[in-house]
Amino acid sequence: MESQIIRPGHLTAHQTARILGIGLTGLRSIVHRGQLTRSGGTERQPWYNAADVAALAAKRAERNAA
């Protein structure tokens, strides 16, 4: 549900997954492996820091381009 109001500088799980080009299952896997941490929200509707997501997306893009 993306209708929740979140703090500026944060993204919902759906937005984060879309930016990273993965599904929610893939996002949960990335979080479980410690590559990204939650920065708020609830257990069922976590938020992620937008800067952390951008950094991870850039890292993944760089790795895929090589």
RAKAMO-V787463 format. One record per residue. N is the residue number from 1. RES is the residue in one small letter. PHI is phi in degrees with one decimal (999 if undefined). Layout:
N_RES_PHI, N_RES_PHI
This chain:
1_m_999, 2_e_-94.8, 3_s_-82.6, 4_q_-69.2, 5_i_-93.0, 6_i_-119.2, 7_r_-66.9, 8_p_-59.1, 9_g_85.9, 10_h_-125.9, 11_l_-127.4, 12_t_-77.2, 13_a_-62.0, 14_h_-63.6, 15_q_-64.9, 16_t_-62.2, 17_a_-61.5, 18_r_-62.7, 19_i_-63.8, 20_l_-80.9, 21_g_73.6, 22_i_-131.8, 23_g_-92.5, 24_l_-64.9, 25_t_-64.7, 26_g_-63.9, 27_l_-63.9, 28_r_-60.2, 29_s_-65.6, 30_i_-63.0, 31_v_-66.0, 32_h_-61.4, 33_r_-78.4, 34_g_85.4, 35_q_-78.7, 36_l_-149.8, 37_t_-117.8, 38_r_-71.2, 39_s_-126.3, 40_g_159.1, 41_g_81.4, 42_t_-120.9, 43_e_-59.7, 44_r_-85.5, 45_q_-134.3, 46_p_-75.6, 47_w_-113.6, 48_y_-130.7, 49_n_-65.4, 50_a_-61.8, 51_a_-66.4, 52_d_-65.0, 53_v_-65.9, 54_a_-62.4, 55_a_-64.8, 56_l_-66.2, 57_a_-63.2, 58_a_-65.6, 59_k_-62.5, 60_r_-66.8, 61_a_-65.9, 62_e_-63.2, 63_r_-64.9, 64_n_-72.8, 65_a_-77.7, 66_a_-76.6
